[in-house]
Amino acid sequence: MKFILISPKNRTAYNFRGDLVREIIACGYEVVVTGPNRDHVDKIEALGARFVEIPMDKNGVDPVSDLRYERALYKLFCAEKPDAVLGYTSKPVIYGSLAAKRAGVPHVTAMLTGLGYAFTQRTAKARAIRLVMSALYKLALGRADTVIFQNPDDQKRFVKAGLVREEKSRVVSGSGVNTEKFAVAPLPQTPTFFMLSRVMYYKGIREYLAACRKVKQKHPEVRCMLLGACENIQDSLSEAQLQPYIDDGTIEHFGETDDVAAYYRQCSVFVLPSYSEGTPRTVLEAMSMGRAILTTDAPGCRETVIDGQNGFLVPVRDADALAERMIELIEHPARIAQMGAASAQYCRERFDVRKVNRDMRAYIGIEGDPAGGQPRTHGA
């Protein structure tokens, strides 16, 4: 039995899907992971999977390049003859589903982990891309046997728009989080806010920077941390735009790392003012480690917070409201500890990766006990 995971970025394959890959292997399957380059291949292979490089331009809009990607996936599926495939994020979902169905893969699953730039921004370019992507999604999701969403808002939006049939769609609680790896840690003495994200507008980076600047003016003693790369693509803040906030001490900026837990330990409150998510993995990791959460009342984000219990929901694109909640927590530090404890409990009840992956394996078409190594697929 064989399973292929179609990944848009190697880092996400082992960071976000590593536990799922291990479980599928434990069920007795051979697992193949595709990725766009050779970055971090050793970490994917350390999971027990085999890696195949399939070049892909993740953010490009060149149809020739995209068709080349679909053909490469089709050839791989014909050669490997997998029993089930799963693609996640836009291009692996679209071109992976089309290629897999064309190659006769028995069970094709697509997972929408968030809607991204085209569906969250209001620019003319975003609207044009959204029209094209909607047509492609409708074509591709029609070929998939199961379509997984990470929050009910995205599911309803796609069903209402006619992009997927409701009866083939499922919702899971994000990617889940390994609560043992991200164990509860003591809070720092200094109130510290932390955003971990690509430095993208739709992630709410402008709102976070503006809120931090306002907070620091009233409470200069607090720390405001940011971990994430400036990617020099559409919708991304440039390094030159970010630098003034670093220079004046508004934020401390850190680059990408594989040891994100070390940064969660330094913070009191995790902040993600995103415009829309699937279910944000970073928030789940922070919750698991016992951190209060400030995020937006937006798709995906609102799934992670019981407002007033483990954190606060603020309006999308509202830096002033975000700053007010940050100041409130600084001036009432006991609430930070209370909310952090509530986060850890809520995370373990709803977002534990073992619970999420049990559903994922069923939806992908894989059954069997990971401890028993007895593989079979639905309908087998």
Helices and strands as residue ranges (DSSP letters): E 2-6, H 10-15, H 18-26, E 30-35, H 41-45, E 50-53, H 63-80, E 84-88, H 90-102, E 107-112, H 116-120, H 124-143, E 146-149, H 152-160, G 166-168, E 169-171, E 192-196, G 201-203, H 205-218, E 223-227, H 239-247, E 252-254, H 261-266, E 269-272, H 281-288, E 292-296, G 301-304, E 311-314, H 319-331, H 333-350, H 353-364, E 366-367, E 376-377
